[in-house]
Structure formats: structure tokens, C-alpha cells
Amino acid sequence: MLENAGDQDEGIAFAKAGATGDACLSDTSQRIRGSVVRGFTINGFEDDGISLFCADGWVVQGNEVHDNQEYGIFPSHSGPDG
């Protein structure tokens, strides 16, 4: 179980270091591939419980997300293939 210990924004976050905005839509070097989050319970974060940014080939399976203020699971600028 992963609980917010205080003022943390996100529980689990996947992104390439320095990736911002929508540049990853045209620059594949800013994308990540093969992220897997399985079997967690994630509670009480200010933004998202699980966040994937510019990720391809990702799997989020068998998780429980509760009381996260924005989204429980949020894949942004992400898709199944790179």
C-alpha cells in the first residue's frame, strides 16, 4: 500500500527526465516504453495516484486507487505503441 505521507502530489509517476509539454508527440527521444504498475493500493495524493507521461507499451493492472484528488490513473500523451 502506498499512502500520501503529507503533501506529495503523485503516488507513482513515470516520465522521461526533462520531458514537458507536448514535445514528446513529435520527438520520440522524449518517450518511455514498457512501464508496468501492478498490484498496488494507492491512496490520498494531491494530484494523481498513478501518472504516466509520454509512455508507450504501458500496463496498469490489478491496482486500487482511492481518494486521489485529480485522477486515480492518468496516462497523458501516452499510447500502446511507440
Protein Blocks (a to p, Z undefined) as FASTA:
>chain_A
ZZdfblafbfbdcddehiacjllmmmmklpcehiacehiacehiakbmbdcehiahiace
hiacehiakbmbdcehiafbZZ
